[in-house]
Amino acid sequence: MSTHRSGIAGATRHVLANGMVALIQRNPTTPTVSVRGELRIGAVHEPASQSGLAVFTGAALIRGAGERSYQQIVAETEARGCSVNAGGGLHSSGFGAKALTEDLPLVIEILADMLARPTFPAHEVEKLRAQFLLGLRESEQETGTQASRAARELLYPPEHPYSRLSSGSVATVQDLGRDDLLRFHEGYHPAGGAVAVVGDVEPAAVIELLEQYLGGWARPGEPPALDLAPVPPLETIRRRDIPMAGKVQSDLIWAVHGLRRSDPDFYAAMLANMILGRLGLGGRLGENVREKQGMAYYCYSGLEADVGTGPWSAVAGVNPANVERAIAAVLHEVAQFVAEGPTEQELADARSYLTGSMVLGLETNDGIAGTLLAIERYGLGLDFVERYPAIIEGVSREQIVETARRYLTTDRYVLAVAGPPASGGEGTGA
Amino acid sequence: MSAPVEAHTLPNGMLVLTREAHSAPVATSWVWYRVGSRNEPSGQTGISHWVEHMLFKGTPSVPRGEFDRLIARNGGTFNGFTWIDYTAYYETLPADRIEIGLRIEADRMVNALFDPPEVESERTVIISELEGYANYPETWLDEAVKAIAFTAHPYHHPVIGYKSDLLAMTREELYSYYQTFYTPNNAVLVLVGDFDTDVMLRTVEGYFADLPAGPALPRTRAVEPEPQGERRVIIRRPGPAEYVQIGYLAPDCRSKDFAPMAVLDAVLSGARSLNFMGGGAQTNRSARLYRALVETGLAASAYSSYLPTRDPFLFELSATVSADHTAAEVEGALLREVDKIQQEGVAADELARVLKQVRAQVAYSGESVTGQAMQLGMWEVLDSYRRTESLLDELAAVTADDVRRVARQYLTERRRVVGHFVPTDEESPA
């Protein structure tokens, strides 16, 4: 047997000349290297009328950068079995690469060009938009997407970016043009951004590479500020049903407002969510809706905690005949959890899962790089992995109950159901 | 690079494959059964997958619900899946907990309860899974293509089964199927991770050596006859776009033509990740189908696919048709790419690129013990785990002439089925 440390605590953290943070972890066990990075600009920075712009801009970075065309970028990288990619998200715009170690300089050079010198060729922007529009038409006919869109609209006021899906809609994306992409890209700023490199690499050599290709990319001023609109608390129950032709199953989402990642209640909420709808086959929700009542293949909960108060939600895919029964089961489980809190056994299980499974997430280069990025994003410190078990152990049952009571309200929530029109669909019974 | 694989056969016929990997303090335990939808008789479609579900529903010593909590409590992850040729279960855990995986797998290999109320509850869960898939137009097309491609062989029907069979299945049928196929002599145990092989083997013997061997297994004798002409199907349902799927009856993984066919697939759409769980490099954007169909705007996506299978399955081409084009145009473009290779062959640099991509994908997938074990187990149930070692050489030995020859021999009009999905006018809200 060998002895292992998490390694994360020994990662190298270096601030590049332009303010971007580099995190490098040596993992000598594979001949591969992963690069993952992000800039703090995303769909939260785009106006409602241009919903989808951050995602579109991120995806367009690879469509021409520096001296290379899109075709040259993919031909050169794929010929060596590496890949480079970029994409916009809700809070940030991400980029990354996988490569055999010897190809690290190539992918760093190309990623740096994609961030700093994208060319957005007009014909590529047109092609990409056509692909995006088709993808949006596909996803707009998905029950899960429709329910999710409706839940967000019901939870947040229209001026809040969380009221939309970051992918945008057919209506907004069809009007986005090259100029919009160029303008959005002007908001890309190295400060506040981070890049993690993990693999069989020497940290000093990687820093030199990053300084060479990325360190010189400077931008005036500061990265775009984020001023999220206030979120009025829910006063009542809001429900929307979306009938969809040609569907067999309904997706339902129950949701309330959650909390910020930086909120002192975050870890208590994470444990509550784990017990309510994740542990094993979907926690208590899965136990009731799937295991006891046989109504759904999937039923689980999710907590989106980042810069703002994201949704805390439960989802299930059920036969249209079982929608009301599934909703009742979700409400019952939420109410019961709020009333009684977790059992000692549930709490012990959740704690040991969260602390024990940490090593599984740190097995691959991608897993390590993702962890490093999250640590930097939320300012957790490189000793976070070592402190984590104590953090989890330190959350008391009372804190969990109190947090659940504060957020998981059963008289104020939103409900979105997308699926076959009420008359359609044959019940499967149970 | 990776440690050698050791193979041991227990007296009851169970094969045990082990590989030490000390790069992270994790280990994975897999049990593979040589049973899948290819073993299912007409009228009992979906029975393999249903049996898989029942193995999560309890034994006398580990009741339902306790199983997943046991894994979670120990910081592990688990899953099971059923495919046309095999059924597999795994637990990935911190290395010092891996014995839990062995205990669970040995127990449920013989002691699964198939408690009648649990069978009933799972019936509706599986129908819910089926109905979830049926929400996607691609599912309807794919099932129709497989159904017309196979007239004699059980690859004809979907792994999930037909709803009518799922409604009619009895507990006795499920239990008898379980007793027939879930025997040590039909199973392969694969262990990869941070352990000492000798110690591990003693533990394995403790759990598995006393399980009784079962009788000889029923064979799947069906052979798909040589097709005598093109077959076509058009699915008309509500949907967001037209889709095209073409399948050619293709050699199984033990054929001498497997390697040239695999190279042909990679020339058309890149050498993909060897891991079903993804995580590899994207390699399709410089390949032939993407250039001919996506770059030209005909399709939003275009892929080929060729999987290692026990019996002859399909070499497939599929595409999502762009808004201003038709399925007929896209079908023509896909067939032109096949024709080009049949007429002109492939270039030396394409072969070199494929090899480099495969090498890289092997390295990426080797980063995780789960990925390594998946490869070993899959190849063992299909042919031999040694194929994981010989595959690179097999692919390297493929010449441009081989690729052209197999394209001419197998990708012919009479061996192909062509499916189109065409959206109907029925209104579906955007």
HADDOCK unambig.tbl for C-alpha pairs under 7 A between the chains (distance, minus, plus):
assign (segid A and resid 1 and name CA) (segid B and resid 194 and name CA) 6.61 0.50 0.50
assign (segid A and resid 1 and name CA) (segid B and resid 195 and name CA) 6.13 0.50 0.50
assign (segid A and resid 1 and name CA) (segid B and resid 196 and name CA) 6.58 0.50 0.50
assign (segid A and resid 2 and name CA) (segid B and resid 22 and name CA) 6.48 0.50 0.50
assign (segid A and resid 4 and name CA) (segid B and resid 24 and name CA) 6.92 0.50 0.50
assign (segid A and resid 4 and name CA) (segid B and resid 25 and name CA) 6.58 0.50 0.50
assign (segid A and resid 29 and name CA) (segid B and resid 23 and name CA) 5.74 0.50 0.50
assign (segid A and resid 30 and name CA) (segid B and resid 367 and name CA) 6.44 0.50 0.50
assign (segid A and resid 31 and name CA) (segid B and resid 363 and name CA) 6.82 0.50 0.50
assign (segid A and resid 32 and name CA) (segid B and resid 363 and name CA) 6.72 0.50 0.50
assign (segid A and resid 32 and name CA) (segid B and resid 364 and name CA) 6.64 0.50 0.50
assign (segid A and resid 71 and name CA) (segid B and resid 286 and name CA) 6.94 0.50 0.50
assign (segid A and resid 74 and name CA) (segid B and resid 285 and name CA) 6.13 0.50 0.50
assign (segid A and resid 74 and name CA) (segid B and resid 286 and name CA) 5.64 0.50 0.50
assign (segid A and resid 75 and name CA) (segid B and resid 286 and name CA) 5.08 0.50 0.50
assign (segid A and resid 78 and name CA) (segid B and resid 283 and name CA) 5.28 0.50 0.50
assign (segid A and resid 78 and name CA) (segid B and resid 286 and name CA) 6.80 0.50 0.50
assign (segid A and resid 79 and name CA) (segid B and resid 353 and name CA) 4.90 0.50 0.50
assign (segid A and resid 80 and name CA) (segid B and resid 353 and name CA) 6.83 0.50 0.50
assign (segid A and resid 80 and name CA) (segid B and resid 356 and name CA) 5.95 0.50 0.50
assign (segid A and resid 80 and name CA) (segid B and resid 357 and name CA) 6.40 0.50 0.50
assign (segid A and resid 81 and name CA) (segid B and resid 281 and name CA) 6.84 0.50 0.50
assign (segid A and resid 81 and name CA) (segid B and resid 283 and name CA) 6.92 0.50 0.50
assign (segid A and resid 81 and name CA) (segid B and resid 356 and name CA) 5.82 0.50 0.50
assign (segid A and resid 81 and name CA) (segid B and resid 357 and name CA) 4.05 0.50 0.50
assign (segid A and resid 81 and name CA) (segid B and resid 360 and name CA) 5.38 0.50 0.50
assign (segid A and resid 82 and name CA) (segid B and resid 281 and name CA) 5.91 0.50 0.50
assign (segid A and resid 83 and name CA) (segid B and resid 281 and name CA) 5.24 0.50 0.50
assign (segid A and resid 83 and name CA) (segid B and resid 282 and name CA) 5.61 0.50 0.50
assign (segid A and resid 83 and name CA) (segid B and resid 283 and name CA) 6.85 0.50 0.50
assign (segid A and resid 98 and name CA) (segid B and resid 281 and name CA) 6.19 0.50 0.50
assign (segid A and resid 100 and name CA) (segid B and resid 360 and name CA) 6.47 0.50 0.50
assign (segid A and resid 127 and name CA) (segid B and resid 297 and name CA) 6.66 0.50 0.50
assign (segid A and resid 131 and name CA) (segid B and resid 300 and name CA) 5.20 0.50 0.50
assign (segid A and resid 134 and name CA) (segid B and resid 322 and name CA) 6.99 0.50 0.50
assign (segid A and resid 134 and name CA) (segid B and resid 323 and name CA) 6.93 0.50 0.50
assign (segid A and resid 137 and name CA) (segid B and resid 240 and name CA) 5.68 0.50 0.50
assign (segid A and resid 138 and name CA) (segid B and resid 240 and name CA) 5.19 0.50 0.50
assign (segid A and resid 140 and name CA) (segid B and resid 430 and name CA) 5.91 0.50 0.50
assign (segid A and resid 141 and name CA) (segid B and resid 240 and name CA) 6.58 0.50 0.50
assign (segid A and resid 141 and name CA) (segid B and resid 430 and name CA) 6.92 0.50 0.50
assign (segid A and resid 244 and name CA) (segid B and resid 428 and name CA) 5.44 0.50 0.50
assign (segid A and resid 244 and name CA) (segid B and resid 429 and name CA) 6.47 0.50 0.50
assign (segid A and resid 245 and name CA) (segid B and resid 238 and name CA) 6.64 0.50 0.50
assign (segid A and resid 245 and name CA) (segid B and resid 427 and name CA) 6.57 0.50 0.50
assign (segid A and resid 245 and name CA) (segid B and resid 428 and name CA) 5.08 0.50 0.50
assign (segid A and resid 246 and name CA) (segid B and resid 237 and name CA) 6.66 0.50 0.50
assign (segid A and resid 246 and name CA) (segid B and resid 238 and name CA) 5.18 0.50 0.50
assign (segid A and resid 247 and name CA) (segid B and resid 135 and name CA) 5.00 0.50 0.50
assign (segid A and resid 248 and name CA) (segid B and resid 131 and name CA) 5.64 0.50 0.50
assign (segid A and resid 248 and name CA) (segid B and resid 134 and name CA) 6.32 0.50 0.50
assign (segid A and resid 248 and name CA) (segid B and resid 135 and name CA) 5.71 0.50 0.50
assign (segid A and resid 249 and name CA) (segid B and resid 131 and name CA) 5.53 0.50 0.50
assign (segid A and resid 249 and name CA) (segid B and resid 132 and name CA) 5.72 0.50 0.50
assign (segid A and resid 249 and name CA) (segid B and resid 135 and name CA) 6.49 0.50 0.50
assign (segid A and resid 279 and name CA) (segid B and resid 72 and name CA) 6.90 0.50 0.50
assign (segid A and resid 280 and name CA) (segid B and resid 68 and name CA) 4.73 0.50 0.50
assign (segid A and resid 280 and name CA) (segid B and resid 69 and name CA) 5.63 0.50 0.50
assign (segid A and resid 280 and name CA) (segid B and resid 72 and name CA) 6.41 0.50 0.50
assign (segid A and resid 290 and name CA) (segid B and resid 125 and name CA) 6.52 0.50 0.50
assign (segid A and resid 292 and name CA) (segid B and resid 121 and name CA) 6.98 0.50 0.50
assign (segid A and resid 293 and name CA) (segid B and resid 121 and name CA) 6.40 0.50 0.50
assign (segid A and resid 294 and name CA) (segid B and resid 121 and name CA) 4.51 0.50 0.50
assign (segid A and resid 294 and name CA) (segid B and resid 122 and name CA) 5.85 0.50 0.50
assign (segid A and resid 294 and name CA) (segid B and resid 124 and name CA) 5.35 0.50 0.50
assign (segid A and resid 294 and name CA) (segid B and resid 125 and name CA) 4.92 0.50 0.50
assign (segid A and resid 295 and name CA) (segid B and resid 124 and name CA) 6.10 0.50 0.50
assign (segid A and resid 295 and name CA) (segid B and resid 125 and name CA) 5.73 0.50 0.50
assign (segid A and resid 295 and name CA) (segid B and resid 128 and name CA) 6.94 0.50 0.50
assign (segid A and resid 296 and name CA) (segid B and resid 125 and name CA) 5.15 0.50 0.50
assign (segid A and resid 296 and name CA) (segid B and resid 128 and name CA) 5.44 0.50 0.50
assign (segid A and resid 297 and name CA) (segid B and resid 125 and name CA) 5.01 0.50 0.50
assign (segid A and resid 297 and name CA) (segid B and resid 126 and name CA) 6.56 0.50 0.50
assign (segid A and resid 297 and name CA) (segid B and resid 128 and name CA) 5.56 0.50 0.50
assign (segid A and resid 297 and name CA) (segid B and resid 129 and name CA) 5.10 0.50 0.50
assign (segid A and resid 317 and name CA) (segid B and resid 132 and name CA) 6.97 0.50 0.50
assign (segid A and resid 318 and name CA) (segid B and resid 128 and name CA) 6.21 0.50 0.50
assign (segid A and resid 319 and name CA) (segid B and resid 128 and name CA) 6.60 0.50 0.50
assign (segid A and resid 349 and name CA) (segid B and resid 72 and name CA) 6.74 0.50 0.50
assign (segid A and resid 349 and name CA) (segid B and resid 73 and name CA) 4.57 0.50 0.50
assign (segid A and resid 350 and name CA) (segid B and resid 73 and name CA) 6.82 0.50 0.50
assign (segid A and resid 352 and name CA) (segid B and resid 73 and name CA) 5.18 0.50 0.50
assign (segid A and resid 352 and name CA) (segid B and resid 74 and name CA) 6.34 0.50 0.50
assign (segid A and resid 352 and name CA) (segid B and resid 75 and name CA) 6.21 0.50 0.50
assign (segid A and resid 353 and name CA) (segid B and resid 72 and name CA) 4.93 0.50 0.50
assign (segid A and resid 353 and name CA) (segid B and resid 73 and name CA) 4.90 0.50 0.50
assign (segid A and resid 353 and name CA) (segid B and resid 74 and name CA) 5.99 0.50 0.50
assign (segid A and resid 353 and name CA) (segid B and resid 75 and name CA) 4.15 0.50 0.50
assign (segid A and resid 354 and name CA) (segid B and resid 75 and name CA) 6.64 0.50 0.50
assign (segid A and resid 355 and name CA) (segid B and resid 75 and name CA) 6.85 0.50 0.50
assign (segid A and resid 356 and name CA) (segid B and resid 74 and name CA) 6.11 0.50 0.50
assign (segid A and resid 356 and name CA) (segid B and resid 75 and name CA) 3.90 0.50 0.50
assign (segid A and resid 357 and name CA) (segid B and resid 75 and name CA) 3.97 0.50 0.50
assign (segid A and resid 357 and name CA) (segid B and resid 76 and name CA) 5.71 0.50 0.50
assign (segid A and resid 359 and name CA) (segid B and resid 25 and name CA) 7.00 0.50 0.50
assign (segid A and resid 359 and name CA) (segid B and resid 94 and name CA) 6.82 0.50 0.50
assign (segid A and resid 360 and name CA) (segid B and resid 26 and name CA) 6.61 0.50 0.50
assign (segid A and resid 363 and name CA) (segid B and resid 24 and name CA) 5.83 0.50 0.50
assign (segid A and resid 363 and name CA) (segid B and resid 368 and name CA) 6.28 0.50 0.50
assign (segid A and resid 364 and name CA) (segid B and resid 367 and name CA) 5.38 0.50 0.50
assign (segid A and resid 364 and name CA) (segid B and resid 368 and name CA) 5.91 0.50 0.50
assign (segid A and resid 428 and name CA) (segid B and resid 124 and name CA) 6.42 0.50 0.50
assign (segid A and resid 430 and name CA) (segid B and resid 121 and name CA) 6.45 0.50 0.50
assign (segid A and resid 430 and name CA) (segid B and resid 124 and name CA) 6.12 0.50 0.50
